[in-house]
């Protein structure tokens, strides 16, 4: 019985979610666009085969795609969020521990002999496909870095059926692959590090594995030293490191059309502050600092400007009314009437897990920290996200600066009016 | 996180100025206190596995004799194995359709209430069964 780490991720996650409810997309090139339908963020295999790249601006690939029958979807985050939660819950049933790494990938603690591990990986893959309907790849190895690598191998070799467990691999084959794959394909090794490594004659994974870990630490960082150790099967990247101390909650978006008036920005701040407060509430965190940010169009005439202002909150808070009021006041301070703003944001930081000792000012109305947040949350849970809000923030009609999602599929799993239609 | 799940609200404490629906009296503790364990939770009763269960809406009346009518909502579980007689969601010509899986002269077919079983589409390797219908929320 060996303790191993599995890295499971969904293939082309956004596209795969769309396909579950629209089988007509099977076998066709499909791309999903970023916020405001700006650029390509996800591609089906068929779209990859057409040469469409991630990050390509939509207007550049639109015509070419159309002539090849490409289907375009706006990001449907309600759907992806719900499908992600389903995938993660299925995965949690197979692991001794789970660390959700991103919307579509998760580390899992698994145990067994080589044969059992291979079987378990296949079972995981089948369970997600059956329950949720999306395809996953599974890499199993002694460390996170190697699990990522095994997953990479599973993804690139169709005959492996989406599963690669290092314990069942011929060590010589592993060596051969590692001496071919560039070091920049490794988890945590970026392009810049790659260039520096290449200067030292380290260009493949095998090269890095053979490097002196202490030397690597001196020349680079403890992070890259860990990578070397992990390549040598010494697990040293701790679990949940990045989740244990969440640093900030950020709500920042670019607008579909520029906002030029103070009234318009006030509306934006009010909505974003409330969304931020909702996240504080659901994460059980209280904020001590509030930052508002704005940005003008880079490409319009004149210099782009990115004003921001941070204020210390009177006491640790989750209160949406207080946060909205302060965000609006701060924004009034920094913005210029008539400037053309294309982005805005609210950042809540200095997060702590409890309200702490509130300093009640002499002039505070008693019980100013009402449970408005709880009530708003409860009403939203029952009647939907747009049923209630502060100021203009809760309007059922989307204001015109809100995200552009021209090609969005319905919210199949989160809106009663949008559930999939079946023909009888 | 799941669209279909409402958060379970804890019982309000006595004297709490809870939101609408706070039922407990301020003056006397409720005699029902130790017995009340929450209302009937349809999610729990109708959904075996929330990771594999999806809600869908029916259009068309070809399953009406089975009690599944136009406009009805249905509960679909992807993880169940379809059996002879199961009402299923199948993928047909790039579209989700609702049919009854039946054996007919030695083969499995996808039949509707409207067409004779002889004309039903045979189940082939290429047919995808999307899920098994477990409930119909019929509009009366």
Boltz contact constraints between the chains, C-beta under 6 A:
constraints:
  - contact:
      token1: [A, 23]
      token2: [B, 91]
      max_distance: 6.0
  - contact:
      token1: [A, 23]
      token2: [B, 94]
      max_distance: 6.0
  - contact:
      token1: [A, 24]
      token2: [B, 94]
      max_distance: 6.0
  - contact:
      token1: [A, 82]
      token2: [B, 2]
      max_distance: 6.0
  - contact:
      token1: [A, 82]
      token2: [B, 3]
      max_distance: 6.0
  - contact:
      token1: [A, 85]
      token2: [B, 1]
      max_distance: 6.0
  - contact:
      token1: [A, 85]
      token2: [B, 2]
      max_distance: 6.0
  - contact:
      token1: [A, 86]
      token2: [B, 51]
      max_distance: 6.0
  - contact:
      token1: [A, 89]
      token2: [B, 51]
      max_distance: 6.0
  - contact:
      token1: [A, 90]
      token2: [B, 51]
      max_distance: 6.0
  - contact:
      token1: [A, 130]
      token2: [B, 79]
      max_distance: 6.0
  - contact:
      token1: [A, 131]
      token2: [B, 51]
      max_distance: 6.0
  - contact:
      token1: [A, 131]
      token2: [B, 52]
      max_distance: 6.0
  - contact:
      token1: [A, 131]
      token2: [B, 78]
      max_distance: 6.0
  - contact:
      token1: [A, 131]
      token2: [B, 79]
      max_distance: 6.0
  - contact:
      token1: [A, 375]
      token2: [B, 19]
      max_distance: 6.0
  - contact:
      token1: [A, 378]
      token2: [B, 19]
      max_distance: 6.0
  - contact:
      token1: [A, 381]
      token2: [B, 6]
      max_distance: 6.0
  - contact:
      token1: [A, 381]
      token2: [B, 7]
      max_distance: 6.0
  - contact:
      token1: [A, 413]
      token2: [B, 3]
      max_distance: 6.0
  - contact:
      token1: [A, 414]
      token2: [B, 3]
      max_distance: 6.0
  - contact:
      token1: [A, 419]
      token2: [B, 55]
      max_distance: 6.0
  - contact:
      token1: [A, 419]
      token2: [B, 56]
      max_distance: 6.0
  - contact:
      token1: [A, 419]
      token2: [B, 57]
      max_distance: 6.0
  - contact:
      token1: [A, 420]
      token2: [B, 56]
      max_distance: 6.0
  - contact:
      token1: [A, 421]
      token2: [B, 57]
      max_distance: 6.0
  - contact:
      token1: [A, 421]
      token2: [B, 59]
      max_distance: 6.0
  - contact:
      token1: [A, 422]
      token2: [B, 56]
      max_distance: 6.0
  - contact:
      token1: [A, 422]
      token2: [B, 58]
      max_distance: 6.0
  - contact:
      token1: [A, 422]
      token2: [B, 89]
      max_distance: 6.0
  - contact:
      token1: [A, 422]
      token2: [B, 96]
      max_distance: 6.0
  - contact:
      token1: [A, 422]
      token2: [B, 98]
      max_distance: 6.0
  - contact:
      token1: [A, 423]
      token2: [B, 59]
      max_distance: 6.0
  - contact:
      token1: [A, 423]
      token2: [B, 60]
      max_distance: 6.0
  - contact:
      token1: [A, 423]
      token2: [B, 97]
      max_distance: 6.0
  - contact:
      token1: [A, 424]
      token2: [B, 58]
      max_distance: 6.0
  - contact:
      token1: [A, 424]
      token2: [B, 60]
      max_distance: 6.0
  - contact:
      token1: [A, 424]
      token2: [B, 62]
      max_distance: 6.0
  - contact:
      token1: [A, 424]
      token2: [B, 63]
      max_distance: 6.0
  - contact:
      token1: [A, 424]
      token2: [B, 98]
      max_distance: 6.0
